[in-house]
């Protein structure tokens, strides 16, 4: 089986959709499936199974800036790759995002699976739904990653959508070497923008007297303003953008992982990663985060935007190691429920059903393979 996974966002920029696409490709290949990931890359491809389609262009989307590739050059590369690779099935992440996923739907070179990640509001869905509906209808199987993602698409598009929560590579996370500090440490990972709530975390730190370190990973449009605001707080370590290995090391070594997002989160993959790393989670009580976290059992959830509540939660956990241990145990159990092999197993069933339904053998053409040959 040859599977083409298409991600509209640059793999050079950290993000939940990108992480899912990469992790799924790795798991499929571990099972002997010929999986390739087609996506923009603003630098060297992060894995040998990645086929880059060009650089990305920052594009406003869902209250954030998405690294998309909607340009004609990227579209031409997608057309060539889809023709050369002759996939048996094509799996699109965020199928309605401008760029390679729309190109793939337009061509429809093979049976197609579409996984919708976004939640909250979408201006493109609201204003362009008549045109976008035609693309949705071309998908052979439609998946949403949470009830919040389903709510968004169901408001605009008809059809059946299967709910399949995102997965995490629990074994790889647990095997990472932790980076530890002699002091209790609080880790933030995310884009530095209003939606992710880093400003709320900085406000909470202003209310804390604890001798801790706060590791702030990522960057974004608010980085300089927030760094200036917190310039006198020596407890804050600004890490910038992390590699995947660095991210896992920090997750494994942190005392607390903090996700103070304000809105727009459809699913808490990063919460599950922290749980799998054996780190206590403190997060906003958003619907998307409550998909994976339960207050008092495997995480501490606080009201979004409430710096006082966030400060109290952080200080309380730092002072209570036994409570942290209980939450860590609950988090490890919860993370195993979302292990990537389980998710990929279901997607393999979907792929096989669609390929069987398509039925007819296909002519495969690949550069360097010589003459076309018929494959079943």
N, C-alpha and C positions, 0 to 999 in steps of 0.2 A: 504494500500500500504506500502510495506517495501522497503526502499531505502538505499543502501549502498554507502556512499561517501568515496572515497579513495584519500588520499593526500600523495604524496611521501616524503614530507618534514616533519621534526620533528616539532610537535606542541609546543615543549618547546622553539623553536627559533622563534622570531618574523619574519614575512614575509607576503607578499601580498597574495600568494596562500593559506597559512595556514589560514589567516584571512578570505578569501573568503569561504573556506571549512567550517570553524566553523560557520560563519554567516549564510550560506545557511542551515546548519543542524539545527540551532536554529529556523530559520524562518519556515522550513518544520515542525518541531515538534510543533511550535505554531499553525500550521494548522491541527494538528492531524495526521500527517504522521509519521510512525515509521521510523525515519532516524537514522542511526548510522554512525559515522565517524571512519574509519580505517586508522591509520597513526602511524609512529614512535613517540615515546615520550621519552625524556631523563630525566624523572622524573614523578611525578604524572600526570595522564591525566587531562587536563584543564576543562573537563566537564564530567558529568555522562554518556553521550551518546557516549563517545569516547572509542573505543577498541584499546588499544596500541598493536603494533606488535614488539616492542623492541626498542633498542637504535639506534641512527643514527651514521653514519660515515661521517666526513667532506669530500666532494667530489668537485673537481673543475668543474664549469659549468657556461657558459655564462659570463665569466670574474669575477665570484664570487666564493664563497665556499658554496655549498649547503649541508644541513644536511640530507643526504639520508640514506636509509637502504637497500643496495643491497645484504646483506649476506644471506646464506642459512637458518639460524635460522628464520629470518624475513619472508622469503618465506614460510617456513613451517607453521608459525603462520597464515599467510594470507590464505593459503590453508584450514587450519582448520576453520578459521572464516567464510570464504565464504561458506564452506560446512554446518557449524552449523546454520548460519543465514538464508540461503535460501532466499536471497533478490529477490524481483520482478524486480528490475532494479538496475544496478550498475553504478555510476557516477564517472568517473576518472578525476581528475585534473592533468594536465601535464602527459598524458597517456604514453608518451615515456620515462619518467625519469626512471633510473634504480631503481629497487626495487618493492614495492607492486603493482604499476599500471601495470607493465609488467607481474607480476605474475597473476594479475586478467585477463588481456587480454588473456594470454595463456590458462587459465582455461575456460574463458568465461561462467560463471555459470548462466548468465541471460542477457537480453538485455543490451547493454552498451552504455553510453554517454561519450564522451571524450571532455574535455575542455582544449584547448591549450592557455597558458598564455605568453610564452616566445616570445621575439622579438629580432631583431638584427641578430646575427650570432650563428650558432650551429655547432660545430665540429662533434658531433655525427650524426646530420642530414646529414652533408656533406659527411662523410665517410661511414656511416652505413645505408644509405637510402634504399638500396635493401632489407636488412633484416627488417628494421623498417617499410617498406611499408606493409609488411604482417600483422603487428600489426594494422596499421591504417585501413586496409581493414576489420578487425574484429570488428571495432566500428560501431554501428548501427546509431549513430547520432554524427556528429562532429561539435564542436563549437570553435570559436576563440573569444578572448576578445577585439580585436581591429583590425583595418586594418593593423597595423604593425605586429601583431601576424599572421594574415592571409598571409601577404607577405612572412614571414619566412616559414610557412608550405607549401604554394603553390609552392615555389621554389623546393621542394623536393618530395611532395606527391600529388597524384591526388585525385579527389573526391570533393563533395560539402561540404562547411563549412559555417555554420550560424554564423553571427556576433552578439554576445550578450555581451554588455559591462558589466563589473563588477558592483556590487551593494554595497551600504553602508547602515548601520543600522542607519538611520538619527534620529529616535526617541531616541535610546539609547545614541547617541552622545549628542544630545541636552539636555538630562536629567542629564548628568554627572556634578558633582560639580567642578567648575573651581578652579585651583590653580593659584593664581595671585601674581605678584610681584609689589612692589611700583614703580618700574622702568619699562620703556618699555622693552618688552622681545621678543627675536627672538628664535624660536624653530627649531632644526634640529632633525630628527628621521631617522636613517638608519644605515646600516653596515658601519664601518669605513674602507673603501677601496676606491681605486682610482675612481671607477665607480660612486660612490654616491656623489663625489664632496665636501666632507667636507673640504678638503684642500683649495678649492676655497673660501668657506665661511670664513675660518680663514684668508685668504689673504684679503678678503673684510673687515673683522673686523679691520685689521691693518690700513686700510684707513679711518676708522670711528673714529671721536672724541666724538660721542654721548655717554651719560651716560646711558648705557643699560645693560641688562643681556642677555647672549646668553646661552640657555639651549641646551646642546648636549647630546642626548639620543642614546643608542646603544653602540656597541663595535665591534671589528674586528681586522684584522691583522695590521692595521695602527694606532691603538689607542695610543700605547706608543710613537711612533714617533711624532704623531700630538700633544699629550699632552706636550711633551718636547718642541716642536716648540712654543707652545702658553703658556708656563709656567709663563710668566711675565704678561699675560693679566688676571687681576682679574675679568673682566666682564664675563668670561666663567665659567659656572657651568657644570661639567661633571657628568651626571646622571647615566651612565651605562645602563644596560638593564632594561626596564620598564615593569611592568605588564600592562595588558589591561586597568585596572582602572586608573593607573598612567598616561598612555598615553593619555587617554581621558581627564583627569584633566588638563594636560599640554596643550593639544590642545585647550581646552575651555578657558584657562587662558592666553595664549600667545597673544602678540600684533601682531606678524607676524609669519607665518609658512614658513620656507625656505627649498626648495628642489632644491639644486644646481647640480643635477646629470649631468654626462657628456655623458652617452650613455646607451643603453641596457634597457630602460624603455618602456614596451609595453602599459602600461595603468596607469593613475595617481590616483589610489584608495586613497592614502594618501592625495592627494590634495583635493579630494572630502570630505574626513573625516574632514580636516581642514575647508573647506567651511561650512560643516554641523555644525561644532563647533562654527561658527561665528567668524572665524579668517582670517585675510588677508593672501593671498597666494602670495609668490614670488618664482618663479621656473624658471628652464632653459627652453628655447623654443625648447624642443625636440618634435618630432612627437608624441610620446606616451603621453606626457603631454598635447599637443594641442588637444588630443581626448576629454579632459574634461574642459580645461581652455582656455579662450579667453583673450588676453592681453587688459587691459583697461576696460573690462566689469566685470569680476569676479576674475581677478588675474593680477599680473604684471609678464611678461615673459621677460627674458634677455638671451643674447647669452651664450651658455654653455662655461664655462671656463673663462669668462670675469669677473675678480674680480673687476675691476673699475665700470663696469655697475651694478654689483650686489651691490656694496657699495652705489652707487648713488640711486638705487631703495630702499634699506633699509632705508637710511637716509631720502629720500624724503617722504616715507610713515610715518616714525616716526614723522616727522614735520607737517604732513597734516592729522589731524583727520577727516575732512570732506571727503577727498578722501578715507580714510580707510572705512568710513561708507558706501560710495557708493559701493565700491568693496565687502564689507561684504554682503550687500543686494543682489548684483548680485550673489555672491557665494552661499547664502542660497537657492536662486531660482534654481541655477544650480544643487546643490546637490540633491534637491528633484526629479529631473529628473532621478536620478540613485538610487532611494530608493530600498532597498533589496526586499520588497514585490513584486514590479513590476517584477524584475528579476526572482524570484522564481515562480511567476505565469506562466511565459513562460516555465520554466523548467518542471513544473508540466504537462503542455500540452504535452511536448515532452515525459515525462515518460509514461503518459497515452496512447499515440499513440503507443509507442513501446510495452507496455504490451498487448494492444489489438491486435497488429500485431502478437505477440508471441502466443497468443491464448490459448494454452493447459494449464490446471491446473497443478500445481507443487506440489511435495511432500516436505513438510517443515520439516526439522530436526533441533532441537535445544536442547542443553544440558539442562536437567531439565524439558523438555516439555513432557516426557513420550514417547508414541508410535508415529511414524510418522503419519501425517495426511495430507490429500489432501486439498489444498486451491485453491480457484479460483482467 
